[in-house]
Amino acid sequence: MKGTFTIFTFFISTILLGQNKALKSTFSPGYSIFILDSIPISDIRNEFVISDGYSGFTLSFDSNMVFKKNRFSCINQSTLDSGSWKIKNKNHLILVSKTDSLAFRIVRYGNYYYLFPSEQKEQFIKDLTKQMYSSSYKKNYKVSIKRADYFLNRNMGNKYFTKKIAGPITGT
């Protein structure tokens, strides 16, 4: 089992380092982990959230290339930082403010996007692998794929910024 986990972790690392590749999930047919070759601006706009369920932070992006970092709780919300954002080398999200400059990568898995600092790539891979192989994820996947996605997003959303991918608008 430990050898399998090591091989799987190595496989994820190899795939994520190769930008044009995707890793198929063993539990989610049709789902793959993608580090995007290029980040479309439409996928960046709106909010990415990191939260423990009671409080957290949001990164809000608008079409004027301005971002705001907010802290929220059940009592209030406050803006911590703001500045401009840009896409560098087609796949790095750069945030520049008066106080800081941050670089993020964006990953798509299932119905969610995940933002993580570029220097934390290996840790993100380890965390995602751990969540995908947890017994709770497997149990939720047996109930429904949406529930497993939600479970994975809630656990990863405690540590990384996440955003649900908007589905197409249907109906009359």
C-alpha positions as CSV (number, residue, x, y, z in Angstrom):
1,M,0.0,0.0,0.0
2,K,2.8,2.4,0.9
3,G,4.6,1.6,-2.4
4,T,1.4,2.2,-4.3
5,F,0.9,5.6,-2.6
6,T,4.5,6.5,-3.5
7,I,4.1,5.5,-7.1
8,F,0.8,7.4,-7.3
9,T,2.4,10.5,-5.8
10,F,5.3,10.3,-8.2
11,F,2.8,9.9,-11.1
12,I,0.8,13.0,-10.0
13,S,4.1,15.0,-9.7
14,T,5.2,13.9,-13.2
15,I,1.8,14.7,-14.7
16,L,1.5,18.1,-13.0
17,L,5.0,19.1,-14.1
18,G,4.1,18.3,-17.7
19,Q,1.7,21.2,-18.5
20,N,-0.3,19.5,-21.3
21,K,-1.1,16.4,-19.4
22,A,-4.0,15.5,-17.1
23,L,-4.3,12.9,-14.3
24,K,-7.4,10.8,-14.3
25,S,-8.9,10.2,-10.9
26,T,-9.3,6.6,-9.9
27,F,-12.6,7.4,-8.2
28,S,-14.1,10.0,-10.5
29,P,-14.7,8.7,-14.0
30,G,-14.2,11.6,-16.5
31,Y,-12.5,13.8,-14.0
32,S,-8.9,14.9,-14.4
33,I,-6.5,17.2,-12.5
34,F,-5.3,20.0,-14.8
35,I,-2.7,22.6,-14.2
36,L,-3.8,24.9,-16.9
37,D,-1.4,25.8,-19.8
38,S,-3.1,29.1,-20.1
39,I,-5.5,30.8,-17.8
40,P,-8.5,32.4,-19.5
41,I,-9.4,35.7,-17.9
42,S,-13.0,34.6,-17.7
43,D,-11.9,31.8,-15.3
44,I,-10.2,34.2,-13.0
45,R,-12.9,36.8,-12.5
46,N,-15.1,36.8,-9.4
47,E,-14.1,35.2,-6.1
48,F,-11.9,32.5,-4.9
49,V,-12.5,31.5,-1.2
50,I,-10.5,29.9,1.5
51,S,-12.6,29.2,4.6
52,D,-13.1,26.9,7.6
53,G,-16.8,27.4,7.3
54,Y,-17.1,30.2,9.8
55,S,-14.5,32.7,8.7
56,G,-11.9,33.0,5.9
57,F,-10.5,35.1,3.1
58,T,-11.6,35.9,-0.5
59,L,-9.7,37.0,-3.5
60,S,-12.0,39.0,-5.7
61,F,-10.9,39.7,-9.3
62,D,-12.7,42.1,-11.7
63,S,-12.4,42.6,-15.5
64,N,-10.4,45.9,-14.9
65,M,-7.5,43.7,-13.6
66,V,-8.0,44.8,-10.0
67,F,-8.1,42.4,-7.1
68,K,-9.2,42.7,-3.5
69,K,-8.2,40.4,-0.6
70,N,-11.0,40.4,2.0
71,R,-11.3,38.8,5.4
72,F,-14.8,37.7,6.4
73,S,-16.5,36.1,9.4
74,C,-20.1,35.7,10.6
75,I,-19.8,39.2,12.1
76,N,-18.1,41.4,9.5
77,Q,-16.0,41.7,6.4
78,S,-13.0,43.9,5.8
79,T,-10.6,44.5,2.9
80,L,-7.0,43.6,3.8
81,D,-5.3,44.4,0.5
82,S,-5.9,45.4,-3.1
83,G,-3.9,45.9,-6.2
84,S,-3.7,44.7,-9.8
85,W,-3.5,41.3,-11.2
86,K,-2.0,39.9,-14.5
87,I,-1.3,36.6,-16.1
88,K,2.4,36.0,-16.7
89,N,3.7,33.3,-19.1
90,K,0.1,32.3,-19.9
91,N,-0.2,30.2,-16.7
92,H,0.9,32.2,-13.6
93,L,-1.5,34.5,-11.8
94,I,0.5,37.5,-10.4
95,L,-1.0,39.7,-7.8
96,V,0.8,43.1,-7.2
97,S,-0.2,45.5,-4.4
98,K,1.6,48.2,-2.5
99,T,2.7,45.8,0.2
100,D,3.3,42.5,-1.6
101,S,3.6,40.6,-4.9
102,L,2.3,37.0,-5.1
103,A,2.4,34.3,-7.8
104,F,-0.3,31.6,-8.0
105,R,-0.9,28.5,-10.1
106,I,-4.4,27.4,-10.9
107,V,-5.6,23.8,-11.0
108,R,-9.0,22.4,-12.2
109,Y,-10.4,19.2,-10.7
110,G,-14.0,18.2,-11.1
111,N,-16.2,21.2,-10.7
112,Y,-13.7,23.4,-8.9
113,Y,-10.6,25.6,-9.4
114,Y,-7.9,25.7,-6.8
115,L,-5.3,28.5,-6.4
116,F,-2.0,27.7,-4.7
117,P,1.3,29.7,-4.4
118,S,3.7,28.6,-7.1
119,E,6.3,27.5,-4.5
120,Q,3.8,25.1,-2.8
121,K,3.3,22.9,-5.8
122,E,4.6,19.7,-4.2
123,Q,2.6,20.3,-1.0
124,F,-0.6,20.9,-3.0
125,I,0.0,17.6,-4.9
126,K,0.5,15.8,-1.5
127,D,-2.6,17.3,0.0
128,L,-4.8,16.5,-3.1
129,T,-3.5,13.0,-3.2
130,K,-4.2,12.5,0.5
131,Q,-7.7,13.7,0.1
132,M,-8.4,11.6,-3.0
133,Y,-7.3,8.4,-1.1
134,S,-9.0,9.2,2.2
135,S,-11.7,6.7,3.3
136,S,-14.2,9.6,3.6
137,Y,-13.7,10.6,0.0
138,K,-14.3,7.0,-1.2
139,K,-17.4,6.7,1.1
140,N,-18.8,10.0,-0.3
141,Y,-18.0,9.0,-3.9
142,K,-20.1,5.8,-3.4
143,V,-23.1,8.1,-2.6
144,S,-22.6,10.5,-5.5
145,I,-19.8,12.2,-7.4
146,K,-21.2,15.6,-6.5
147,R,-21.0,14.8,-2.8
148,A,-17.4,13.6,-3.2
149,D,-16.5,16.8,-5.1
150,Y,-18.1,18.9,-2.3
151,F,-16.2,16.9,0.3
152,L,-12.9,17.3,-1.5
153,N,-13.5,21.0,-2.0
154,R,-14.4,21.6,1.7
155,N,-11.2,19.9,2.8
156,M,-8.9,21.5,0.3
157,G,-10.7,24.9,0.8
158,N,-9.4,25.0,4.4
159,K,-5.9,25.5,3.0
160,Y,-6.2,26.7,-0.6
161,F,-8.4,29.2,-2.4
162,T,-11.2,27.5,-4.3
163,K,-13.9,28.5,-6.8
164,K,-16.8,26.5,-8.1
165,I,-16.9,26.3,-11.9
166,A,-20.2,27.8,-13.1
167,G,-22.2,25.4,-15.2
168,P,-24.2,26.5,-18.2
169,I,-27.4,28.3,-17.6
170,T,-30.3,26.1,-18.6
171,G,-34.1,26.3,-18.4
172,T,-36.8,28.6,-19.7
